[in-house]
């Protein structure tokens, strides 16, 4: 067992009802973010409010550059209170991930300050277990974020989902649970949701930006009404449209006299803000309470530029070059016969990744990453331990240890054989097809 040294940098108080004891910390993780927040805590002075806002913004921007605050550094600081000597247990079936996850999060013994002990049960009833850097934990968090986006508490198109009121979800306290799941996933080394609308995330982060468009509305009648208002070409046409849809606009507080055709933009924008934020404010507030777990919401509001992309959809996909650079090979001594075979296999591996990128294989780059690490995207916290490659003499198929982020490649004599065996091995691994 590897010896660990614990350094007590600082402690975030999560609750005043339970003494968690001093947190165990990871010396591999940077503490520059905690130093930054200690040094630049807000000071209250009697100055002009606008001037203070400008000065603080300039100060924060300057110090961010000096301190070189990074996303992994922020996540590392947020994870400091996690006690790796205690666990919260999750018993999960891949056929119903949501049900098992909810039971785990609602268990009275659950604490986000404890590590996660995850057990998956496959069809044969065999248990897999993961703790600390375990792949099962990362796989659970990946599957959970995938399941979360399809819950009835969200509405809107894929990649731009926003919260909506659902009476049953309120009774089940699902909004609080969803917020906590997201915070726990990011801080415990899993992925972010990557499906929330930018407008919702900006609101959560305390930013005034709101740029929603009519295509976010999935209700056909509401969408059609807003489109008619938006397409009004004259003041008379705009007034006719506002009177036709007066009940809808009055409910949102958007019914008003219009003096020019340009007024349609304000009407539509105000209605969208009410539709997405205003009418759902009570459940958004409850979601924020869950998102406050492990101080994640506070960090989001302090560093929206770094943390907002973790929550929002991104068009950026994994690339073959990223994965090739991510996995570091463990090579035999130079000049040995085995080293020659390993070098040849690394060439096969690089070509296989390019084929995945070009959709010339049965699996995707995301499938490859999931097979090796339990994640389909690069986590905000970074990988711990760093992903590596080992080589197999005794198997024609790839193998993986997701707890150590190790991918084991077969030493084969031809690329076509390597490619087909890689496809077959990953397609027949536990959990394949869940994404």
C-alpha positions in Angstrom: 0.0 0.0 0.0 1.4 3.4 -1.0 2.2 5.7 1.9 0.3 9.0 1.8 1.3 12.3 3.4 -1.5 14.6 4.4 -1.1 18.4 4.4 -3.8 20.5 6.0 -4.1 23.5 3.7 -7.5 24.9 4.6 -10.9 23.6 5.4 -14.3 24.5 3.9 -17.1 24.2 6.4 -19.9 22.2 4.7 -22.2 21.8 7.7 -22.4 22.8 11.3 -24.4 19.7 12.2 -21.7 17.1 11.8 -18.1 17.0 12.6 -16.4 15.4 9.7 -12.9 15.7 11.3 -9.9 17.1 9.5 -10.1 16.3 5.8 -7.5 14.1 4.2 -5.8 15.9 1.3 -3.9 14.9 -1.7 -0.5 16.5 -2.0 -0.4 16.0 -5.7 -3.1 18.6 -6.1 -2.3 22.3 -6.3 -3.4 24.8 -3.6 -2.9 28.0 -5.6 -6.6 28.6 -5.8 -7.0 28.5 -2.0 -4.0 30.8 -1.7 -5.7 33.1 -4.2 -9.0 33.2 -2.3 -7.3 33.8 1.0 -5.2 36.6 -0.3 -8.0 38.4 -2.2 -11.0 38.0 0.0 -13.4 40.9 -0.6 -12.8 44.1 1.5 -15.8 46.4 2.3 -15.0 50.1 1.9 -17.2 53.1 1.5 -16.5 53.9 -2.2 -18.6 54.6 -5.2 -20.2 51.2 -6.1 -19.5 51.5 -9.8 -15.9 52.4 -9.2 -15.5 49.5 -6.8 -17.0 47.1 -9.4 -14.5 48.3 -12.1 -11.6 48.1 -9.7 -12.4 44.6 -8.4 -12.9 43.3 -12.0 -9.6 44.7 -13.0 -7.9 43.3 -9.9 -9.4 39.9 -10.3 -8.4 39.7 -14.0 -4.9 40.8 -13.2 -4.4 38.4 -10.3 -5.9 35.6 -12.3 -3.2 36.1 -14.8 -0.5 36.3 -12.1 -1.6 33.3 -10.2 -2.4 31.4 -13.4 -5.6 29.9 -11.9 -6.6 26.8 -13.9 -9.7 24.6 -14.0 -7.9 21.5 -12.5 -6.6 23.8 -9.7 -10.1 25.0 -8.8 -11.4 21.4 -8.8 -8.5 20.2 -6.7 -9.2 22.9 -4.1 -12.9 22.0 -4.0 -12.0 18.3 -3.5 -9.8 19.0 -0.5 -12.6 18.3 2.1 -13.2 14.8 0.7 -12.3 12.2 3.3 -10.8 9.2 1.4 -10.9 7.2 4.6 -14.7 7.1 4.6 -17.1 5.9 1.8 -20.7 6.4 0.6 -21.9 3.2 -1.0 -23.7 2.9 -4.4 -25.2 -0.3 -5.8 -25.8 0.2 -9.5 -27.3 -1.8 -12.3 -26.4 -0.5 -15.7 -29.9 -1.3 -16.8 -31.3 1.3 -14.4 -28.5 3.7 -13.4 -30.9 6.5 -12.2 -32.7 4.3 -9.7 -29.6 3.1 -8.0 -28.0 6.5 -8.0 -31.0 8.1 -6.4 -31.1 5.5 -3.6 -27.4 6.1 -3.0 -27.7 9.9 -2.8 -30.8 9.8 -0.6 -29.3 7.3 1.9 -29.1 8.8 5.4 -25.4 7.8 5.6 -24.5 9.6 2.3 -22.1 12.5 2.5 -20.5 14.3 -0.5 -17.5 14.7 1.8 -16.9 10.9 1.7 -15.4 9.0 -1.2 -17.7 6.9 -3.4 -17.7 3.1 -3.3 -19.5 1.9 -6.4 -20.6 -1.6 -7.2 -21.9 -2.5 -10.7 -23.8 -5.8 -11.1 -23.6 -7.3 -14.6 -26.1 -9.8 -16.0 -24.3 -12.7 -14.5 -24.5 -11.2 -11.0 -20.8 -10.5 -10.7 -19.8 -7.4 -8.7 -17.3 -4.8 -9.8 -16.0 -2.4 -7.2 -14.2 0.9 -7.5 -13.0 3.4 -4.9 -10.7 6.4 -4.8 -9.4 6.6 -8.5 -11.8 3.7 -9.4 -13.1 3.4 -12.9 -16.6 2.2 -11.7 -17.0 5.6 -9.9 -16.1 7.5 -13.0 -18.4 5.3 -15.1 -21.3 5.8 -12.7 -20.8 9.6 -12.9 -20.7 9.5 -16.7 -23.8 7.4 -16.9 -25.5 9.6 -14.4 -24.9 12.8 -16.3 -26.3 11.1 -19.4 -29.4 10.0 -17.6 -29.9 13.4 -16.0 -30.3 15.3 -19.2 -33.5 13.3 -20.1 -35.2 13.8 -16.7 -38.6 15.7 -16.8 -37.1 18.6 -14.8 -35.4 19.8 -18.0 -36.8 21.2 -21.3 -35.3 22.6 -24.4 -33.3 21.2 -27.3 -30.3 18.9 -26.8 -27.3 20.8 -25.6 -29.4 23.8 -24.4 -31.6 22.4 -21.7 -33.2 24.5 -19.0 -35.1 23.8 -15.8 -38.9 23.6 -15.8 -41.4 23.2 -13.0 -42.6 19.6 -12.5 -44.9 19.0 -9.6 -43.9 15.4 -9.1 -40.2 16.3 -9.2 -40.8 19.0 -6.6 -42.4 16.4 -4.3 -39.4 14.1 -4.8 -37.0 17.0 -4.3 -35.4 16.1 -7.6 -34.1 19.7 -8.3 -32.0 19.7 -5.2 -30.8 16.2 -6.0 -29.9 17.1 -9.6 -27.9 20.1 -8.5 -26.0 18.0 -6.0 -25.3 15.2 -8.5 -23.7 17.7 -10.9 -21.5 19.2 -8.1 -20.5 15.8 -6.9 -19.7 14.5 -10.4 -17.4 17.4 -11.2 -15.6 17.6 -7.8 -15.2 13.8 -7.5 -13.4 13.5 -10.8 -16.3 12.8 -13.1 -17.7 14.8 -16.1 -19.8 17.9 -16.1 -23.3 17.7 -17.6 -22.5 19.5 -20.8 -26.1 20.0 -21.7 -27.4 23.1 -19.9 -28.3 26.3 -21.8 -25.8 29.1 -21.6 -28.6 31.4 -20.3 -29.4 29.2 -17.4 -25.7 28.8 -16.5 -25.1 32.6 -16.7 -28.0 33.1 -14.4 -26.7 30.5 -11.9 -23.3 32.2 -12.1 -24.8 35.6 -11.4 -24.1 37.1 -14.8 -26.6 39.4 -16.5 -26.1 38.0 -20.0 -29.3 36.6 -21.6 -29.3 35.7 -25.3 -32.1 33.1 -25.6 -33.8 32.6 -29.0 -37.2 31.4 -29.9 -35.9 28.0 -31.1 -35.4 27.1 -27.5 -39.1 26.9 -27.0 -40.4 23.3 -27.4 -44.1 24.3 -26.9 -45.4 24.7 -30.4 -48.2 27.2 -29.6 -45.8 29.5 -27.6 -43.1 29.2 -30.2 -45.5 30.0 -33.0 -46.8 33.1 -31.2 -43.4 34.5 -30.5 -42.4 33.8 -34.1 -45.4 35.8 -35.3 -44.4 38.7 -33.0 -40.8 38.5 -34.2 -41.8 38.5 -37.8 -44.1 41.6 -37.6 -43.0 44.0 -40.3 -44.8 47.1 -39.2 -46.1 48.8 -36.0 -49.7 48.0 -37.0 -48.8 44.3 -37.5 -46.9 44.2 -34.2 -49.9 45.7 -32.3 -52.2 43.2 -34.0 -49.9 40.3 -32.9 -49.6 41.6 -29.3 -53.4 41.8 -29.0 -53.8 38.4 -30.5 -51.5 36.9 -27.9 -52.3 39.3 -25.1 -53.2 36.7 -22.6 -49.9 34.9 -23.0 -47.9 38.2 -22.8 -49.9 39.5 -19.9 -49.2 36.3 -17.9 -45.4 37.0 -18.3 -45.8 40.8 -17.7 -44.8 41.6 -21.3 -48.0 43.2 -22.6 -47.3 46.8 -23.4 -48.0 49.6 -25.9 -45.6 49.6 -28.8 -44.5 52.8 -30.4 -42.1 51.3 -33.0 -41.6 48.0 -34.8 -38.3 47.6 -33.0 -40.2 47.1 -29.8 -40.9 43.5 -30.8 -37.3 42.5 -29.9 -37.8 43.6 -26.2 -41.2 41.8 -26.0 -39.8 38.6 -27.3 -36.6 38.8 -25.1 -38.6 39.7 -22.0 -41.0 36.8 -22.6 -38.1 34.3 -23.1 -36.5 35.5 -19.9 -39.7 34.9 -18.0 -40.3 31.6 -19.7 -36.9 30.2 -19.0 -36.0 31.9 -15.7 -38.8 33.8 -14.1 -41.6 31.2 -14.1 -39.2 28.6 -12.9 -37.4 30.6 -10.2 -38.5 28.5 -7.3 -37.1 25.3 -8.7 -34.0 27.0 -10.0 -33.4 28.2 -6.4 -33.7 24.7 -5.1 -31.4 23.5 -7.9 -28.8 26.1 -6.8 -29.0 24.7 -3.2 -28.0 21.3 -4.5 -25.3 22.8 -6.7 -23.8 24.5 -3.6 -22.5 21.1 -2.4 -18.7 21.1 -2.0 -18.8 24.9 -2.6 -19.2 24.3 -6.4 -21.8 27.1 -6.9 -19.6 29.5 -5.1 -16.7 28.6 -7.3 -18.9 28.9 -10.4 -19.9 32.4 -9.4 -16.2 33.4 -8.7 -14.8 31.8 -11.9 -17.6 31.6 -14.5 -15.2 31.8 -17.5 -13.5 28.6 -16.4 -16.4 26.6 -14.9 -19.4 27.6 -17.2 -18.1 25.4 -20.1 -18.2 22.4 -17.7 -22.0 22.8 -17.6 -22.7 24.0 -21.1 -22.8 22.0 -24.3 -19.6 22.1 -26.4 -19.3 21.3 -30.1 -15.6 20.3 -29.5 -15.1 16.6 -29.9 -12.2 14.4 -28.8 -9.4 14.1 -31.4 -7.1 11.3 -32.2 -4.1 13.5 -31.3 -5.5 14.2 -27.9 -5.9 10.6 -27.0 -2.5 9.7 -28.4 -0.9 12.3 -26.2 -3.0 11.4 -23.2 -1.9 7.8 -22.9 1.8 7.4 -22.1 3.3 4.0 -23.0 5.3 1.9 -20.6 8.1 0.7 -22.9 10.7 -2.0 -22.7 14.4 -1.1 -22.8 15.6 0.3 -26.1 17.2 -2.3 -28.5 15.2 -5.2 -27.1 13.1 -7.4 -29.4 10.0 -6.6 -27.3 10.7 -2.9 -27.7 10.5 -3.3 -31.5 7.1 -5.0 -31.2 5.9 -2.4 -28.8 7.0 0.4 -31.2 5.1 -1.3 -34.0 2.0 -1.6 -31.9 2.2 2.1 -31.0 2.0 2.8 -34.7 -1.0 0.6 -35.0 -2.6 2.4 -32.0 -2.0 5.9 -33.6 -3.6 4.7 -36.9 -6.5 3.1 -35.0 -7.3 6.4 -33.3 -7.2 8.2 -36.7 -9.6 5.5 -38.0 -11.9 6.1 -35.0 -11.8 9.9 -35.7 -12.8 9.3 -39.3 -15.6 6.8 -38.4 -13.7 3.9 -40.0 -14.0 1.7 -37.0 -16.9 0.1 -35.0 -16.2 2.3 -32.0 -15.7 6.0 -31.5 -12.9 7.9 -29.7 -15.4 8.4 -26.8 -15.8 4.6 -26.7 -12.1 4.1 -26.5 -11.7 6.6 -23.6 -14.7 5.1 -21.8 -13.2 1.6 -22.2 -9.9 2.7 -20.6 -11.0 5.2 -18.0 -14.7 5.1 -17.4 -15.2 8.5 -18.9 -16.3 9.6 -22.4 -14.8 13.1 -22.1 -11.8 14.7 -20.5 -12.8 15.5 -16.9 -12.5 19.0 -15.5 -10.3 17.7 -12.7 -7.9 16.0 -15.1 -7.0 12.3 -14.8 -5.5 10.9 -11.6 -3.6 8.7 -12.1 -2.4 9.7 -15.5 -3.5 7.3 -18.3 -1.0 4.8 -19.5 -0.5 2.0 -22.1 0.9 -1.4 -21.3 1.3 -4.3 -23.8 -0.1 -7.9 -23.8 1.6 -11.1 -24.9 -1.1 -13.4 -23.7 -4.3 -11.9 -25.2 -5.3 -11.0 -28.7 -7.8 -8.5 -27.4 -7.4 -5.2 -25.5 -7.8 -5.0 -21.8 -8.2 -2.1 -19.4 -7.8 -1.3 -15.7 -10.1 1.7 -15.3 -9.0 2.2 -11.7 -5.4 2.9 -12.8 -6.5 4.4 -16.2 -4.4 1.7 -17.9 -5.1 0.5 -21.5 -3.4 -2.8 -22.4 -2.8 -3.3 -26.1 -2.3 -6.7 -27.7 1.0 -7.3 -29.5 -0.1 -8.4 -33.0 1.7 -8.7 -36.3 -0.7 -7.0 -38.7 -2.7 -3.7 -38.5 -5.9 -5.3 -39.9 -5.9 -7.9 -37.2 -5.1 -5.3 -34.5 -8.0 -3.1 -35.7 -10.6 -6.0 -35.7 -9.5 -7.3 -32.3 -9.7 -3.8 -30.8 -13.2 -3.3 -32.2 -14.3 -6.7 -30.9 -12.8 -6.3 -27.5 -14.3 -2.9 -26.8 -17.7 -3.8 -28.2 -18.0 -6.8 -25.9 -16.8 -5.0 -22.7 -19.2 -4.3 -19.8 -21.2 -1.1 -20.3 -20.5 -0.8 -24.0 -23.5 0.8 -25.8 -24.7 2.7 -22.7 -23.7 6.0 -24.5 
